[in-house]
Amino acid sequence: MAQEWRCSGLRWSARGPELEWDGGRRSALTWGKRVAFGVGAGGVRTCVGARGHACALRAEVPGRSTGARCEECARLDRAHSVAADTIADDPRPYHVYLAWFGPGMTKVGITAVERGPARLLEQGAVCFSWLGAGPLMAARRTEELLRAALGVPDRIPYSEKRAVRAALPVSAAERAAEIGELHARAVALGGWPESLVRKPFRAVDHVGVFGLAGVPEAFGEVRALVAGGVVSGELVAAAGPDLHLATGDGVLVLDTRLMRGWELEPATGAAVAAGAGEVPVPVREFVRETHRQDGLF
């Protein structure tokens, strides 16, 4: 009987990306490493629980859910989430940051100072700069100020981030240009909370950390895992929760959040060979936008 594993997510450490498994085991991921696993043929995907507690119902969850939680556990998780704006009395200091994911894709956000750049790595930020630091509510008000005054969003869909990673500007200076301009406009705004200390612009670039320099363009992304499915490919890059895997059909992006809740097992040589040239899980191909000319000139 094959050994089964439950993945609890992709983690970023000083050593780079690592897959974490229930029980605390970790698998280091390096460029060129073969990532190959199968999903239990008779299995179902079950809720991963919330706040360190198992789901009381062991509820089944959809394959396409990135949260991997049932409605009750998702509610419990968000009830104790800074990101969901449900906590107002956290005494820790917070950073306000500007993060860039590709041309025209800049967002504002906050993260606990003690976490350092971990939140930016988890989101797949190609480059970022701190904007200020202070109490939680002051950081929240600054985030809202930028959204209202400068139109900077606080969320960018992962599907949009994935689609542009192979077409990023080559130089770090070009990649930092948009957040540099926004940083200057932000610090010039009136209405900043007095308790928030403004930070100078210092761009931090993650292209090298993510392995995105010269990464081949991905043709699509895994939409869901399915019972009996096999995923196999060579790791060429990783950003946020995503693994970019070179397969027989080209580079495919796997959101590792889709692995949570499944019983996984190492893919045998026979299983990988049987799936050579294809990935037997649902895949959504990226749509390439083409310029449509409205007139003669």
N, C-alpha and C positions, 0 to 999 in steps of 0.2 A: 504493500500500500504506500503510495507516494506521501511524502511529508507535506502537510498543508501549513500555509503561513497566512497571517492577516496583516495587511499593511496599514499603518496608522498615519502615513503621510510622508512627504518629502521635506527634509529639514536641511537648513543651511548652517554649516559650522565653519570654523576657521580652515578646515581641511577641504571645504567645498560641499557639493550636494551629497546627501545621504538618504537612502530609503530607511525609514524607521518601521519596525515591526512590533506587534503586540508583545509585551514582555521586555521591551527595551533594547532588543537587538537592532543593530544598524548595519546597513550594507553601503560601503563607500562607492560612489559613482565617479568614474574617471572616463575621459574622452577615449573612445575606441572600445569601451567595455561592452560586451554583449549582454543586452537586457532581454531575457526570454522567460516567459511564465505562461502558465495555463490557468484557466478558471475551472473549478470543479464542475464536471459535466452534469451532476445532478443537484448542484447547489443553488441557493437563492442568496440574494444580497440582503443582509440584515442591518438594522440601525446600529450605529456605532455608539449611541448613548450621548451623554452631555456632561460637561464639567467633571470628568473623571468617573462618572457612574454609568454602569451598563444600562441598556434599555430594558425596562421591566417586562416589556411585551415581546422583546426580540422581533420587533415588527419588520416586515419586508419593506424595502425601499426601492424606488425606481432606479434602473441602471444608469440613467442620464443625470441623476442628481449629484451635484458636486459636494453638497453638504453631507450626504449619506446619513441623514437623520429623519426619523418620523416627525410628524407635526408636533407632538408633545415634547420630544427632546429638542427639536429646533427652537421651540418657544422658550424652553428652560435655558438653552445656551444663549439666546439673545437677551434674556432677562438679566444676564450678568456680563454684558458685553459693552466695552467702551466704544467699539466701532458702531454699535447700534444706538449709541447715545442714551443708554439706559442707566449709566452710572454717573452720578454728579459729585460724589464725595471722595473720589480717589485722591489721597494726599500726595501721590508721587508727582514729580515735575514731568512735563510733556514737551516734546519737540513739535514744532510745526514745520512741515517740509514741502518742497516743490519737487515732484517726480516727473520724469520724461520717459515716454515709452516708444516714441517715434514721432515723425513730423506731424505737428498739430495735435499731439496727444500729451498734454501736460495736466497733472492733477495736483490738488492740494490735499494734505492729510495730516494726521497727528499720530504720534507714537510715544510711548513712555521713554524718557531719556535713558533709563537703565537698559533698554533693549538695544541701544545703539542702532546700527543700520539693518538689523535683522528683518524688520518689517518691509524695508525697501527690497531686500533680496527675495522675500516671500512673495511680493507683488510682481516681481520681474521688472523692476525699474531699471532702465538702461543707464540712466544717470540721475542724480538728485543733488539738492543742496538744502541744508537746514535754513530756515527762515527766522525762527525765534524759539525761545524756550520759556516756560513758566507754568503756573498752575493749570490744571485740566480745563476749568471753565474759561480761563483767559485764552488758552489754546483753541478751544471750541469757538469762541467769539472771533478770533483772528481768522480761523478757517472760514467762518460764515462771511466775514468782511471781504475776503478775497473772492468768494463765490458771487457775492452781490455786486461788488464794485468792479471786478475785473472779468467776471464770467468764467472763472476757473472751476471746472467740475471737481467733485470729490470722489468720483468713480469713473473708470474706463473699462468697458467690457473686455474680458480676456480674449475673446475672439478677434477683436480689433488689434490687440497687442501682438497676437501670434502672426497675423497676416502680414506684418511689416518688418519682422525681425531680419529677414534676408536682404532688405533694401535700406538699411540704416546708413546715414552719412559715414564716410570712412574715418574722418578725423574726430578726436574727442572734443576739439573746440567747436566744430559744427554741431555735434550732438548736445553740447551745453548751451548753445546760443539762445534757444527759446527760454530755458529757465533762467538764464542770466538776465534777459530782458524783463521777464516777469518779476524776478526778484527786485530789480531796480524800481519798477512801478509799484510793487507791493510796499516796500519800505518807505516810499514817498507818500503813501496814503495817510490821511488823518483818521482818527478814531481807533487807533490801536489801544488795547488794554494796557494800563500803566504797569501792571505786574508781569507783562511779557517782555523779555529781553530780546532785542533784535540781534540776529546773527549775520555776520558778513557772508557774502556770496563765496562759496567754495564748492565747485562741482566735483562730485565723486562719480567716476565712470565704472560701470560693471560689465562692459563688453568682454574684457579679458576673463573676468570671473565666470561669466556665463558661457564662454567659448563661442561667442557669436561672430567673431572676426572671420569673414569668409565662409560662414555657414551656408550650405546649400539651401535654396528656397524650398520650403515645405509645400507639398501638394494638398495636404488636408490634415484633419485632426480626428482622433478617435471620438466618436459620439457617446459610446457606452461600451462596457464590457458585458459579455453574455456567457451563460453557462456553456462550458465546453470550448470556449474561444481560446485562441492562442495569440499572444503578441510577442514578436521577436524582432530585434533590430540592434544596430550598433549605435551607441550613444555618441552624437556629434555635438550636442549643445544642451544646456538646461537653463531655464529662466523661470523664476517664480515656482509654481507647482508643475511646470511643463518639462517633459523630456522630449528632445528632438532625436528621433531614431531613424537611421538609414536602413530602409527595407528594400526588398527586391523591386518595389514599385517607385522608390524615391524616399524622400524624407517625410516622415509622419510625426505629428505632434501628439503626445499622450499626456493628458492632464492626470497627474497621479492621484488627484482627489477621487477620480473614478474607480481607483483600486480599493478604496476603503469599503469595508463591509462584506467583501467577497472572501471566500476560502481560496487561496491561490496555491499553486504548486509549481516547482521548477519544471520548465518545458523540457521534455526528453529530446534527444537527438532525432528520434523518429517523428515526434510531433512537429518539431521545427522544420524538418525536411518536408513533411507533408504540407506545411503551410508556406513553403518557399515561394517567393514571388508574390505573395499576397498576405494580408493581415485579416484573418477571418473574424473580424469584429466590425460593427457598423462604423463607417467612416464618412465624414462630411468633407467634400473637397472645397478648397477655397475658391471663391469666385473672383476672377481677375477682371477688374474694371477697365473698360476701354474708353478712350476719349471719343465722344460723339460730336462731330462738327455740325453746328446749327446753320451754317451758311457757306458761301463760297470762300470767304476769308475769315 
